[in-house]
Structures are given as structure tokens and as C-alpha cells.
Amino acid sequence: MTRTYLSTLAVAALVLLLPACALRKGPPDPAKVQQRMTATLDGEKAMIQSMIADAERAESLIGLLAERDRLVAEHGELVQAYRKQMADLNADYNAERQDFEQAIAAYNTEREASQREQAELIEAMKHEATAEEWKAVAKYQVKKLNPRDLAHDAAGGGN
């Protein structure tokens, strides 16, 4: 994975955590978040390679996970752009309600398309795994790829 790609993933995780960060003492350390995320994603790949005996199927699933990571990073960029657009509109005294409504509608359209892509990708990943394998992958994702945990608990932020 390239450093830029990992940085984008770290930023995406941080963007999704902004509301939670407001309740914490001190911000998370982006370098620690990126380091933890890299290790966690590498752990996910290693788990799949050790769990799925068919190397071709394992590599296919790992490729789909890379696509998942790309989509997550894209979504983070989408959220950042939307937040900036809303801040710019809010700062513009002459901005009208219609301007806000158009920005919201455009964001919602892009967000919904992103969610559909994620759902399709999850379906494709399930086709590469048995029910038992998918259960392990899903459990790993829920427990280890929780953005709040990645950014706070082990990365220097938090209470």
C-alpha cells in the first residue's frame, strides 16, 4: 500500500470520528492512527491467508478488501469536501437556502451511490468466502476495524 493511500484511509477514519472526538480529551495522533490502521489491515490479510486454504480465493478476497479500503478513503474525501462546502456556504452571508439544499442533495446522491458500492462489494466478498470464513472476517472487521478504537484507544487520544 502506498503511503498516500494509507494517509487517506487515516484521514477518512478521523473524519468519521469528528463528533466522537469532541467528547474526548485531546485529539488522536494521526501518525499513531495510521500506524495502527496499517497493522490492523495487515492482520486482516494475514488472517485470511491463514484461514482460506485456496490461495486463489484468498487473494481474490484480499483484492476485494483493497477495493473496500479505496471506497472508504473515497467516502472520507467526500465527507471532507461536503463539510468544506457547507462551511463555505455558511460563511457566505449571501448564500440562500437553495444553495444549501442543492449542496445537501448532491452530497446525499453521492453518499447513497457510495453505500450501494459498499453493499455490492460486501456481496462480492461473501461470494469468495464460505459462511464460516465470512463470519471470521466480519468479526475481525467489527472488532479490529472500528474507527473509534483505531483513533483513540490505542493511538494516544481519548480520556
C-alpha positions in Angstrom: 0.0 0.0 0.0 1.3 3.4 -0.8 1.9 6.0 2.0 -0.7 8.4 0.3 -3.3 5.6 0.3 -2.7 4.9 4.0 -2.8 8.6 4.8 -6.1 8.9 3.0 -7.5 6.0 5.0 -6.3 7.5 8.2 -7.9 10.8 7.3 -11.1 9.0 6.4 -11.2 7.3 9.8 -10.6 10.6 11.5 -13.3 12.4 9.5 -15.8 9.8 10.5 -14.9 10.3 14.2 -15.1 14.0 14.4 -18.3 14.0 16.6 -16.8 11.5 19.0 -13.6 13.4 19.2 -15.4 16.4 20.6 -16.2 14.4 23.7 -12.6 13.3 24.2 -9.6 14.9 26.0 -7.0 15.7 23.3 -7.0 14.7 19.6 -5.8 11.4 18.3 -2.3 11.3 17.0 -2.6 10.9 13.1 0.7 9.1 12.9 -0.3 6.5 15.5 -3.7 6.1 13.9 -2.0 5.4 10.5 0.4 3.0 12.1 -2.3 1.1 13.9 -4.5 1.0 10.8 -1.7 -0.4 8.7 -1.0 -3.1 11.3 -4.7 -3.9 11.6 -5.2 -4.2 7.8 -2.1 -6.3 7.5 -3.5 -8.5 10.3 -6.7 -8.9 8.3 -4.8 -10.1 5.3 -2.7 -12.5 7.3 -5.9 -13.9 8.9 -7.5 -14.5 5.5 -4.3 -16.1 4.1 -4.0 -18.5 7.0 -7.8 -19.3 7.2 -8.5 -19.8 3.5 -6.5 -22.8 2.1 -7.3 -22.0 -1.5 -4.6 -19.3 -2.3 -6.5 -18.0 -5.3 -9.7 -17.5 -3.3 -7.8 -15.8 -0.5 -6.0 -13.4 -2.9 -9.3 -12.6 -4.5 -10.8 -11.7 -1.2 -7.8 -9.7 -0.2 -8.2 -7.8 -3.5 -11.8 -7.0 -2.6 -10.6 -5.8 0.8 -8.3 -3.4 -1.0 -11.2 -2.1 -3.0 -13.1 -1.7 0.3 -10.3 0.4 1.6 -10.3 2.5 -1.5 -14.1 3.1 -1.2 -13.7 4.0 2.5 -11.0 6.5 1.6 -13.1 8.0 -1.2 -16.0 8.3 1.2 -13.8 10.2 3.7 -12.8 12.6 1.0 -16.5 13.1 0.1 -17.3 13.9 3.7 -14.4 16.4 3.9 -15.5 18.1 0.7 -19.1 18.3 1.9 -18.0 19.8 5.3 -15.9 22.4 3.5 -18.7 23.3 1.1 -21.2 23.7 3.9 -18.7 25.8 5.9 -18.1 28.0 2.8 -21.8 28.4 2.3 -22.3 29.2 6.0 -19.6 31.9 5.8 -21.2 33.5 2.8 -23.8 35.9 4.0 -25.4 36.0 0.5 -25.9 32.2 0.3 -29.5 31.3 0.0 -31.4 28.3 1.3 -31.5 26.9 -2.2 -27.7 26.8 -2.2 -27.7 24.7 0.9 -30.4 22.4 -0.3 -28.5 21.8 -3.6 -25.3 21.0 -1.7 -27.2 18.6 0.6 -29.0 16.9 -2.3 -25.7 16.5 -4.2 -24.0 15.1 -1.2 -26.8 12.7 -0.4 -26.7 11.4 -4.0 -23.0 10.7 -3.8 -23.3 9.2 -0.3 -26.1 6.8 -1.5 -24.0 5.8 -4.5 -21.1 5.1 -2.2 -23.3 3.0 0.1 -24.6 1.0 -2.9 -21.0 0.3 -4.0 -20.1 -0.9 -0.5 -23.1 -3.2 -0.4 -22.2 -4.7 -3.8 -18.6 -5.1 -2.6 -19.7 -6.9 0.6 -21.8 -9.2 -1.6 -18.8 -10.0 -3.8 -16.7 -10.7 -0.7 -19.2 -13.1 0.6 -19.1 -15.0 -2.7 -15.4 -15.5 -2.2 -15.8 -16.9 1.3 -17.7 -19.7 3.0 -20.2 -18.8 5.7 -17.7 -19.8 8.4 -14.9 -17.8 6.7 -17.1 -14.8 6.3 -18.2 -15.0 9.9 -14.5 -14.7 11.0 -13.8 -11.9 8.5 -16.9 -9.9 9.6 -16.0 -10.4 13.3 -12.5 -9.1 12.6 -13.8 -6.1 10.8 -16.3 -5.2 13.6 -13.8 -5.8 16.4 -10.5 -4.6 14.9 -11.5 -2.0 12.2 -13.7 0.1 14.5 -12.6 3.7 13.6 -13.2 4.9 17.1 -10.9 2.3 18.6 -8.3 2.8 15.9 -8.2 6.5 16.5 -8.5 6.7 20.3 -8.0 3.7 22.5 -4.6 2.6 21.2 -3.5 5.7 19.3 -2.9 8.3 22.0 -6.3 10.0 22.1 -9.1 9.6 24.4 -9.9 10.1 28.0 
